[in-house]
Each structure stands twice: as C-alpha cells, then as structure tokens.
Amino acid sequence: MNMMDFNVKKFAADAGTFLSRAVQFTEEKLGQAEKTELDAHLENLLSKAECTKIWTEKIMKQTEVLLQPNPSNALIKCGETQKRIGTADRELIQTAALNFLTPLRNFIEGDYKTIAKERKLLQNKRLDLDAAKTRLKKAKAAETRASQLNSAHLEGDNIMVNFSYMLNFLHVKWLKIWAEEVTKSEQELRITQSEFDRQAEITRLLLEGISSTHAHHLRCLNDFVEAQMTYYAQCYQYMLDLQKQLGSFPSSYQSNNNQTSVVPVPSASSNVIGSSAMTSSGLVMTSPSNLIDLKEGSGSRKARVLYDYDAANSSELSLLADEVITVFSVVGMDSDWLMGERGNQKGRVPITYLELLN
C-alpha cells in the first residue's frame, strides 16, 4: 500500500513538472516569459546534430526500400529480365552452332576434302596420260626414221654390198624393236586414257554437287537469320515487359524521395552538412514538364499511348500502342500515374506510357 502511494505521488509530481514546462515553453514562444539564449557554438552543434539525424533517417529509409527482399523490387525485375535475355542468347548460340556452323564445317571437313582428294588423283592421271602420249609420239618418230634408213640401198663393190646387207639386217631388227615399242606405248596410252576418263567423271560428279551445296548453305543462312530474328524479338519483348512492370511498379521510391521537399532546411549555421546534403538529392525522379503541368492543373488533355499496357487490376486502364485517350489529374494520386478515360472506360494509367498532344 505504501509502494502504491509512492508511485502515485511520483506520477503526480512528474505530471506537474511536464505541465509547468509546457506552460513555460508556450509563454516563451509568445514572448511572455524570459528565455535564456544558448551559446552560439552550442546552437550550431545542436543544429548539426538535428540535420545529421534527419538525413540519416532518410538514407536508412531509401536504403531499406532499395534492399528489401520483395519479389516486386525493381532490381529483381531487372535481374530476371537479364536472366531471360541470357537464356535467349544461349539458345541463339546453340541454334547457330547446330543449324549454321556445323553444316558449313561438315562441308569443309567432309565433302570438300573428298573433292580435293579426287581432284589430286585426276591431276596425277592427267600427268600419266600426257607421259604416255609423249612416249608414243617418240616411238612413232623413231619407227619412221628406221623405215627411212631401211629403204636406202647402197651400190658398189662386193665389200660395200656386204656392208649394205649387214646394215639392212640391223635396220630390220631396229624396226621390229620400235614397232614393238609403238605397240606397247599405244596399249599404255589406252590404259592411261581410260583411267583418266574414269577419274574425270568421278571428279565431275562431285563438282556438280556444289550446286546443291550452295542451296544447302542458303538454307543454313536462312536458319541463322531466323534464329537472330527470334533472339532480337525475344529481347525486345522481354524489355517491353520489363518496361510495363516498372511503369506499374509501386511508387515507393518516388514517395520516399519526394519527402525531401518537405524536410525543413536547417539554419545557415549548419553549412557543414546542410548545403551539401540538401543538394545531393539526385535520387529524386522528375517527370516531363508537360506532365508536371498537367498534374498541377485541373484540366484534361489528349495523350497518345506509346506502348501496350495490360492493367494489373480493376483500378487501372489497359492501353494499346498509338491510341489516343483523355487524361487528367486526380488529387492524392501517385506522381507516376494519371487518370485515363476512353469512352465509358476509366482507370489509372502510368505516365511513362503517354505522350501529351498539343
């Protein structure tokens, strides 16, 4: 019981002190009570401390918004989009390797190697044929000369007659030898000619297949171009989806940053922190001037839609690129949105998807 009496008395004393100080503070503001001024240096330190506290809180709030583990966070959305683009890039590389580079490499390492091999064989067969033709030509020339010598007759005494007889005998033998050489050369020529013709036909058939290779290369090139078109279309769609998501992203960053405009500016004595900190508000996002003017006014304007937009909920209005709608501002609406109207349909629209018309 004594303890309870003590607590009640302490509470009453504290309440009395609080009330008396509140009355004194009010009278000081009204100039009805004396106020002891603090030292100028102490006032400066207090101002610096207050400014430091204000900007520390702002940094903390903006950092928490940036780092919050929220699936709708803009950084997470950007990261997911980059991941999808990376997947599309890998698919492009795989498709190009399978449908374009591999067929071309197969031609170089397969078909063309066969063509080069057969072409080299054709070159060797041609050389063999030309050598056989040369040997036959020489054999026929020698045979002709032997015939001419054999037809010559010498007249004179017995010694010369005998010598002529022996010489004719040798010429006959020589003629038979060259006749055999001519026969052998003609046979060799027929063989080499046959081998050359056969190799030329093989090489010709392989080279005629180059036309089909050209058509195949063209199909591979078309596949590569289509793969590129698919890749760039996917990247465009991914970035367009990201733009839509960011356009409809909750304006927590904007609302957090807009608080800088209502923060009381410290006195001039706090120039150590105040001036530098206040001018570091680069995080504040601004809208185009015409949209700002529209939000500050009360009228309506025509606007052209820049991109397709799918409404996230019933309070928003779906948009189609290049259509013209009426937009106007509503008091209390986020700075990133306007109210859009199309016939009987009405709903919020993101300003980043609009272009105001004159």
LOFIRO-911774 format. One record per residue (C-alpha): residue number from 1; x, y, z. Coordinates in Angstrom, 1 decimal, padded with zeros to 4 digits. Each point is the difference from the previous one (the first is absolute). Layout:
<sites>
+-----+--------+--------+--------+
! pos !     xx !     yy !     zz !
+-----+--------+--------+--------+
! NUM !      X !      Y !      Z !
...
+-----+--------+--------+--------+
</sites>
This chain:
<sites>
+-----+--------+--------+--------+
! pos !     xx !     yy !     zz !
+-----+--------+--------+--------+
!   1 !  000.0 !  000.0 !  000.0 !
!   2 !  002.9 !  002.4 !  000.8 !
!   3 !  001.6 ! -000.9 ! -003.4 !
!   4 ! -003.2 !  000.8 ! -001.8 !
!   5 ! -000.2 !  003.4 !  001.8 !
!   6 !  003.6 !  000.7 ! -001.1 !
!   7 ! -000.6 ! -000.8 ! -003.6 !
!   8 ! -003.1 !  002.2 ! -000.1 !
!   9 !  001.9 !  002.9 !  001.6 !
!  10 !  002.9 ! -000.4 ! -002.5 !
!  11 ! -002.4 ! -000.1 ! -002.9 !
!  12 ! -001.8 !  003.2 !  001.2 !
!  13 !  003.4 !  001.8 !  000.5 !
!  14 !  001.2 ! -000.9 ! -003.5 !
!  15 ! -003.3 !  001.1 ! -001.5 !
!  16 !  000.2 !  003.3 !  001.8 !
!  17 !  003.5 !  000.5 ! -001.2 !
!  18 ! -001.0 ! -000.8 ! -003.6 !
!  19 ! -002.9 !  002.4 !  000.1 !
!  20 !  002.0 !  002.8 !  001.5 !
!  21 !  002.7 ! -000.4 ! -002.7 !
!  22 ! -002.6 !  000.0 ! -002.7 !
!  23 ! -001.5 !  003.2 !  001.3 !
!  24 !  003.5 !  001.6 !  000.2 !
!  25 !  000.9 ! -001.1 ! -003.5 !
!  26 ! -003.3 !  001.5 ! -001.3 !
!  27 !  000.6 !  003.2 !  001.8 !
!  28 !  003.5 !  000.2 ! -001.5 !
!  29 ! -001.4 ! -000.4 ! -003.5 !
!  30 ! -002.5 !  002.7 !  000.7 !
!  31 !  002.7 !  002.3 !  001.4 !
!  32 ! -001.7 !  000.0 !  003.5 !
!  33 !  002.8 ! -001.7 !  001.8 !
!  34 !  003.8 !  000.4 !  000.2 !
!  35 !  002.1 ! -002.4 ! -002.1 !
!  36 !  003.7 ! -000.6 !  000.6 !
!  37 !  001.8 ! -000.1 ! -003.3 !
!  38 !  002.5 ! -002.8 ! -000.6 !
!  39 !  003.6 !  000.6 ! -001.1 !
!  40 !  000.3 !  000.5 ! -003.8 !
!  41 !  002.4 ! -002.9 ! -000.3 !
!  42 ! -002.3 ! -002.2 !  002.0 !
!  43 ! -003.0 !  001.0 ! -002.3 !
!  44 !  002.1 ! -000.9 ! -003.0 !
!  45 !  000.9 ! -003.4 !  001.4 !
!  46 ! -003.7 ! -000.7 !  000.7 !
!  47 ! -001.0 !  001.0 ! -003.5 !
!  48 !  002.7 ! -002.2 ! -001.5 !
!  49 ! -001.2 ! -002.9 !  002.2 !
!  50 ! -003.6 !  000.5 ! -001.1 !
!  51 !  000.9 !  000.2 ! -003.7 !
!  52 !  002.1 ! -003.1 !  000.3 !
!  53 ! -002.8 ! -001.9 !  001.7 !
!  54 ! -002.5 !  001.1 ! -002.8 !
!  55 !  002.2 ! -001.1 ! -002.9 !
!  56 !  001.1 ! -003.2 !  001.8 !
!  57 ! -003.7 ! -001.0 !  000.2 !
!  58 ! -000.5 !  000.8 ! -003.7 !
!  59 !  003.0 ! -002.0 ! -001.0 !
!  60 ! -001.2 ! -002.9 !  002.1 !
!  61 ! -003.5 !  000.1 ! -001.5 !
!  62 !  001.1 !  000.2 ! -003.6 !
!  63 !  002.6 ! -002.8 !  000.5 !
!  64 ! -002.6 ! -002.2 !  001.6 !
!  65 ! -002.3 !  000.5 ! -002.9 !
!  66 !  002.8 ! -000.8 ! -002.5 !
!  67 !  001.1 ! -003.1 !  001.9 !
!  68 ! -003.3 ! -001.4 !  001.1 !
!  69 ! -000.3 ! -003.7 ! -001.0 !
!  70 ! -003.2 !  000.6 ! -001.9 !
!  71 ! -000.8 ! -002.0 ! -003.2 !
!  72 ! -001.4 !  003.2 ! -001.5 !
!  73 !  003.2 !  001.9 !  000.5 !
!  74 !  001.2 !  001.8 ! -003.1 !
!  75 !  003.5 ! -001.4 !  000.3 !
!  76 ! -001.3 ! -003.5 !  000.2 !
!  77 ! -002.2 !  000.6 ! -003.1 !
!  78 !  003.0 !  001.3 ! -001.9 !
!  79 !  002.0 ! -003.0 !  001.1 !
!  80 ! -002.6 ! -002.4 ! -001.1 !
!  81 ! -000.3 !  001.7 ! -003.4 !
!  82 !  003.8 ! -000.2 ! -000.5 !
!  83 ! -000.1 ! -003.6 !  000.9 !
!  84 ! -002.7 ! -000.6 ! -002.6 !
!  85 !  002.1 !  001.9 ! -002.6 !
!  86 !  003.0 ! -002.2 !  001.0 !
!  87 ! -002.1 ! -003.1 ! -000.6 !
!  88 ! -001.1 !  001.3 ! -003.4 !
!  89 !  003.7 !  000.7 ! -000.8 !
!  90 !  001.0 ! -003.5 !  000.8 !
!  91 ! -002.8 ! -001.4 ! -002.2 !
!  92 !  001.2 !  002.2 ! -002.8 !
!  93 !  003.6 ! -001.3 !  000.3 !
!  94 ! -001.3 ! -003.6 !  000.2 !
!  95 ! -002.2 !  000.4 ! -003.0 !
!  96 !  002.7 !  001.8 ! -002.1 !
!  97 !  002.5 ! -002.8 !  000.9 !
!  98 ! -002.5 ! -002.8 ! -000.9 !
!  99 ! -001.7 !  001.5 ! -003.1 !
! 100 !  002.7 !  002.2 ! -001.5 !
! 101 !  003.6 ! -000.6 !  001.2 !
! 102 ! -000.2 ! -003.8 !  000.1 !
! 103 ! -001.2 ! -000.5 ! -003.6 !
! 104 !  002.6 !  002.4 ! -001.3 !
! 105 !  002.7 ! -001.7 !  002.0 !
! 106 ! -001.2 ! -003.4 ! -001.3 !
! 107 !  000.4 !  001.2 ! -003.6 !
! 108 !  003.5 !  001.3 !  000.6 !
! 109 !  001.1 ! -003.1 !  001.9 !
! 110 ! -002.0 ! -002.6 ! -001.9 !
! 111 ! -001.2 !  000.7 ! -003.6 !
! 112 !  002.7 !  002.5 ! -001.0 !
! 113 !  002.7 ! -002.3 !  001.3 !
! 114 ! -001.4 ! -002.8 ! -002.2 !
! 115 ! -000.1 !  002.4 ! -003.0 !
! 116 !  003.6 !  001.1 !  000.7 !
! 117 !  001.1 ! -003.6 !  000.2 !
! 118 ! -001.6 ! -001.0 ! -003.3 !
! 119 !  001.3 !  003.1 ! -001.7 !
! 120 !  003.5 ! -000.9 !  001.0 !
! 121 ! -000.5 ! -003.5 ! -001.4 !
! 122 ! -001.3 !  001.6 ! -003.3 !
! 123 !  003.1 !  002.1 ! -000.2 !
! 124 !  002.2 ! -003.0 !  000.4 !
! 125 ! -001.9 ! -001.9 ! -002.6 !
! 126 !  000.3 !  002.9 ! -002.4 !
! 127 !  003.8 !  000.0 !  000.5 !
! 128 !  000.1 ! -003.7 ! -000.7 !
! 129 ! -002.0 !  000.4 ! -003.2 !
! 130 !  002.2 !  002.8 ! -001.2 !
! 131 !  003.1 ! -002.1 !  000.6 !
! 132 ! -001.5 ! -003.0 ! -001.9 !
! 133 ! -000.9 !  002.4 ! -002.9 !
! 134 !  003.6 !  001.3 ! -000.1 !
! 135 !  001.5 ! -003.6 !  000.0 !
! 136 ! -002.3 ! -001.1 ! -002.8 !
! 137 !  001.0 !  003.1 ! -002.0 !
! 138 !  003.7 ! -000.7 !  000.4 !
! 139 ! -000.4 ! -003.7 ! -000.9 !
! 140 ! -001.9 !  000.9 ! -003.2 !
! 141 !  002.7 !  002.5 ! -001.0 !
! 142 !  002.8 ! -002.6 !  000.6 !
! 143 ! -002.0 ! -002.5 ! -002.0 !
! 144 ! -000.3 !  002.4 ! -002.9 !
! 145 !  003.8 !  000.7 !  000.0 !
! 146 !  000.8 ! -003.7 !  000.0 !
! 147 ! -002.3 ! -000.5 ! -003.0 !
! 148 !  001.7 !  002.7 ! -001.9 !
! 149 !  003.5 ! -001.5 !  000.7 !
! 150 ! -001.2 ! -003.5 ! -000.9 !
! 151 ! -001.2 !  001.3 ! -003.4 !
! 152 !  003.4 !  001.3 ! -001.0 !
! 153 !  002.1 ! -002.2 ! -002.3 !
! 154 !  003.8 !  000.2 ! -000.5 !
! 155 !  001.7 ! -001.0 ! -003.3 !
! 156 !  003.7 ! -000.8 ! -000.5 !
! 157 !  002.6 ! -002.8 !  000.2 !
! 158 ! -000.6 ! -003.2 !  001.9 !
! 159 !  001.3 !  001.4 !  003.3 !
! 160 ! -002.5 !  002.8 ! -000.1 !
! 161 ! -002.8 ! -002.3 ! -001.0 !
! 162 !  000.7 ! -002.3 !  002.9 !
! 163 !  000.2 !  003.0 !  002.3 !
! 164 ! -003.3 !  001.2 ! -001.3 !
! 165 ! -001.5 ! -003.4 !  000.6 !
! 166 !  001.1 !  000.0 !  003.6 !
! 167 ! -001.2 !  003.5 !  000.5 !
! 168 ! -003.5 ! -000.9 ! -001.4 !
! 169 ! -000.1 ! -003.0 !  002.3 !
! 170 !  000.6 !  002.2 !  003.0 !
! 171 ! -002.6 !  002.6 ! -001.2 !
! 172 ! -002.6 ! -002.8 ! -000.2 !
! 173 !  000.8 ! -001.0 !  003.5 !
! 174 ! -000.2 !  003.7 !  001.1 !
! 175 ! -003.3 !  000.4 ! -001.8 !
! 176 ! -001.5 ! -003.0 !  001.8 !
! 177 !  001.1 !  001.3 !  003.3 !
! 178 ! -001.6 !  003.4 ! -000.5 !
! 179 ! -003.1 ! -001.6 ! -001.4 !
! 180 ! -000.3 ! -001.9 !  003.2 !
! 181 !  000.6 !  003.2 !  002.0 !
! 182 ! -002.7 !  001.8 ! -002.0 !
! 183 ! -002.5 ! -002.9 !  000.8 !
! 184 !  000.9 !  000.1 !  003.7 !
! 185 ! -000.3 !  003.8 !  000.1 !
! 186 ! -003.4 ! -000.1 ! -001.7 !
! 187 ! -001.2 ! -002.6 !  002.5 !
! 188 !  001.2 !  002.1 !  002.9 !
! 189 ! -001.6 !  003.0 ! -001.4 !
! 190 ! -003.4 ! -001.8 ! -000.2 !
! 191 !  000.3 ! -001.0 !  003.6 !
! 192 !  001.0 !  003.4 !  001.3 !
! 193 ! -002.7 !  001.7 ! -002.2 !
! 194 ! -002.6 ! -002.4 !  001.5 !
! 195 !  001.2 !  000.7 !  003.6 !
! 196 !  000.0 !  003.8 ! -000.7 !
! 197 ! -003.5 ! -000.1 ! -001.4 !
! 198 ! -001.3 ! -001.9 !  002.9 !
! 199 !  001.6 !  002.3 !  002.6 !
! 200 ! -001.2 !  003.1 ! -002.0 !
! 201 ! -003.6 ! -001.4 !  000.2 !
! 202 !  000.3 ! -000.6 !  003.8 !
! 203 !  001.3 !  003.5 !  000.5 !
! 204 ! -002.6 !  001.5 ! -002.2 !
! 205 ! -002.9 ! -001.6 !  001.9 !
! 206 !  001.5 !  001.2 !  003.3 !
! 207 !  000.3 !  003.6 ! -001.3 !
! 208 ! -003.5 !  000.0 ! -001.4 !
! 209 ! -001.2 ! -000.6 !  003.6 !
! 210 !  001.3 !  003.5 !  000.9 !
! 211 ! -003.3 !  001.4 ! -001.3 !
! 212 ! -001.9 ! -001.9 !  002.6 !
! 213 !  002.6 !  001.1 !  002.6 !
! 214 ! -000.8 !  003.7 ! -000.9 !
! 215 ! -003.7 ! -000.7 !  000.6 !
! 216 !  000.8 ! -001.7 !  003.3 !
! 217 !  002.2 !  002.9 !  001.1 !
! 218 ! -002.8 !  002.4 ! -000.9 !
! 219 ! -002.5 ! -002.0 !  002.2 !
! 220 !  002.6 !  000.1 !  002.8 !
! 221 !  000.3 !  003.7 ! -000.4 !
! 222 ! -003.8 !  000.5 !  000.1 !
! 223 ! -000.1 ! -002.1 !  003.2 !
! 224 !  002.7 !  002.2 !  001.5 !
! 225 ! -001.9 !  003.2 ! -000.9 !
! 226 ! -003.2 ! -001.4 !  001.4 !
! 227 !  001.8 ! -000.9 !  003.2 !
! 228 !  001.3 !  003.5 !  000.3 !
! 229 ! -003.5 !  001.5 ! -000.7 !
! 230 ! -001.4 ! -002.3 !  002.7 !
! 231 !  002.7 !  001.1 !  002.5 !
! 232 ! -000.4 !  003.7 ! -000.6 !
! 233 ! -003.8 ! -000.3 !  000.1 !
! 234 !  000.2 ! -001.8 !  003.3 !
! 235 !  002.4 !  002.6 !  001.4 !
! 236 ! -002.4 !  002.8 ! -001.2 !
! 237 ! -002.9 ! -001.7 !  001.6 !
! 238 !  001.9 ! -000.6 !  003.3 !
! 239 !  001.0 !  003.6 !  000.2 !
! 240 ! -003.6 !  001.1 ! -000.9 !
! 241 ! -001.3 ! -002.2 !  002.8 !
! 242 !  002.5 !  001.5 !  002.4 !
! 243 ! -001.0 !  003.5 ! -001.0 !
! 244 ! -003.6 ! -000.8 !  000.7 !
! 245 !  000.9 ! -001.5 !  003.4 !
! 246 !  002.0 !  003.0 !  000.9 !
! 247 ! -002.7 !  002.3 ! -001.3 !
! 248 ! -002.5 ! -001.6 !  002.4 !
! 249 !  002.5 ! -000.5 !  002.8 !
! 250 ! -001.1 !  001.4 !  003.4 !
! 251 !  001.3 !  003.5 !  000.4 !
! 252 !  001.7 ! -000.7 !  003.3 !
! 253 !  003.2 !  001.4 ! -001.3 !
! 254 ! -001.7 !  003.1 ! -001.3 !
! 255 ! -002.0 !  000.6 !  003.2 !
! 256 !  003.1 ! -000.6 !  002.1 !
! 257 !  002.0 !  002.5 ! -002.0 !
! 258 ! -002.7 !  002.6 ! -000.2 !
! 259 !  000.3 !  000.4 !  003.7 !
! 260 !  003.1 !  002.1 ! -000.6 !
! 261 ! -002.2 !  002.9 ! -001.1 !
! 262 ! -001.6 !  000.3 !  003.4 !
! 263 !  003.1 ! -000.4 !  002.2 !
! 264 !  000.6 !  003.3 !  001.9 !
! 265 !  003.2 !  001.6 ! -001.1 !
! 266 !  002.4 !  000.5 !  002.9 !
! 267 !  001.3 !  003.5 !  000.8 !
! 268 !  002.9 !  001.5 ! -001.8 !
! 269 !  002.3 ! -000.9 !  002.9 !
! 270 ! -000.3 ! -003.7 ! -001.0 !
! 271 !  001.9 !  000.5 ! -003.3 !
! 272 !  002.3 ! -002.9 !  000.8 !
! 273 ! -002.7 ! -002.6 ! -000.7 !
! 274 ! -003.1 !  001.9 ! -001.2 !
! 275 !  001.2 !  001.5 ! -003.3 !
! 276 !  001.8 ! -003.1 ! -001.2 !
! 277 ! -002.7 ! -002.4 !  001.1 !
! 278 ! -002.9 !  001.9 ! -001.4 !
! 279 !  001.6 !  000.3 ! -003.4 !
! 280 !  000.7 ! -003.8 ! -000.1 !
! 281 ! -003.7 ! -000.8 ! -000.8 !
! 282 !  001.0 ! -001.6 ! -003.3 !
! 283 ! -002.3 ! -002.9 !  000.8 !
! 284 ! -003.1 !  002.1 ! -000.5 !
! 285 ! -001.7 ! -001.0 ! -003.2 !
! 286 ! -001.7 !  002.6 ! -002.1 !
! 287 ! -002.6 ! -000.1 ! -002.7 !
! 288 ! -000.1 !  001.8 ! -003.4 !
! 289 ! -001.1 !  003.6 !  000.4 !
! 290 ! -003.2 ! -000.4 ! -001.9 !
! 291 ! -001.1 ! -002.8 !  002.2 !
! 292 !  000.9 !  001.9 !  003.1 !
! 293 ! -002.0 !  002.9 ! -001.2 !
! 294 ! -003.0 ! -002.3 ! -000.6 !
! 295 !  000.2 ! -001.5 !  003.5 !
! 296 !  000.2 !  003.5 !  001.5 !
! 297 ! -003.0 !  001.2 ! -002.0 !
! 298 ! -003.6 ! -001.1 !  000.1 !
! 299 ! -000.7 ! -000.4 ! -003.7 !
! 300 !  000.2 ! -003.0 ! -002.3 !
! 301 !  002.2 ! -000.6 ! -003.1 !
! 302 !  000.1 ! -002.5 ! -002.8 !
! 303 !  003.0 ! -002.4 !  000.1 !
! 304 !  001.3 ! -002.6 ! -002.4 !
! 305 !  000.9 ! -003.4 !  001.4 !
! 306 !  003.7 ! -000.9 ! -000.7 !
! 307 ! -000.2 ! -003.7 !  000.9 !
! 308 ! -002.5 ! -002.8 !  000.7 !
! 309 ! -000.9 ! -000.3 !  003.7 !
! 310 ! -002.0 ! -002.7 !  001.8 !
! 311 ! -001.9 !  001.2 !  003.0 !
! 312 !  001.2 ! -001.6 !  003.2 !
! 313 ! -003.3 !  000.4 !  001.8 !
! 314 ! -003.5 !  001.4 ! -000.4 !
! 315 !  001.2 !  003.5 !  001.0 !
! 316 !  002.2 !  000.2 ! -003.1 !
! 317 ! -000.7 !  000.5 ! -003.7 !
! 318 !  001.4 ! -002.3 ! -002.6 !
! 319 !  001.7 !  001.9 ! -002.9 !
! 320 !  000.9 ! -000.7 ! -003.7 !
! 321 !  002.9 !  001.6 ! -001.7 !
! 322 ! -000.8 !  003.1 ! -002.1 !
! 323 ! -003.5 !  000.4 !  001.3 !
! 324 ! -001.1 !  003.4 !  001.2 !
! 325 ! -001.7 !  000.4 !  003.4 !
! 326 ! -001.0 !  002.8 !  002.4 !
! 327 !  002.1 !  000.4 !  003.1 !
! 328 ! -000.4 !  002.2 !  003.1 !
! 329 !  001.4 !  000.3 !  003.5 !
! 330 ! -001.7 ! -001.1 !  003.2 !
! 331 !  000.9 !  001.5 !  003.4 !
! 332 !  001.9 ! -002.4 !  002.1 !
! 333 !  001.1 ! -002.3 ! -002.8 !
! 334 !  003.6 ! -001.2 ! -000.2 !
! 335 !  002.3 !  002.2 ! -002.1 !
! 336 !  000.6 ! -002.9 ! -002.5 !
! 337 ! -003.6 ! -000.3 ! -001.0 !
! 338 ! -002.8 !  001.9 ! -001.7 !
! 339 ! -003.7 ! -000.8 ! -000.4 !
! 340 ! -000.8 ! -001.2 ! -003.5 !
! 341 ! -003.3 !  000.0 ! -001.8 !
! 342 ! -001.1 ! -001.8 ! -003.2 !
! 343 ! -003.7 !  000.2 ! -000.7 !
! 344 ! -001.8 ! -001.5 !  003.0 !
! 345 !  003.2 ! -001.6 !  001.3 !
! 346 !  002.1 !  001.8 !  002.7 !
! 347 !  003.0 ! -001.0 !  002.1 !
! 348 !  003.5 !  000.8 !  001.0 !
! 349 !  002.8 !  000.0 ! -002.6 !
! 350 !  003.7 !  000.4 !  000.4 !
! 351 !  001.4 !  003.3 ! -001.3 !
! 352 !  003.1 ! -001.7 ! -001.5 !
! 353 ! -002.3 ! -001.6 ! -002.6 !
! 354 ! -001.4 !  003.3 ! -001.1 !
! 355 !  000.9 !  002.9 ! -002.3 !
! 356 ! -002.2 !  003.1 !  000.5 !
! 357 ! -001.4 !  001.5 ! -003.2 !
! 358 ! -000.2 !  003.8 ! -000.7 !
+-----+--------+--------+--------+
</sites>
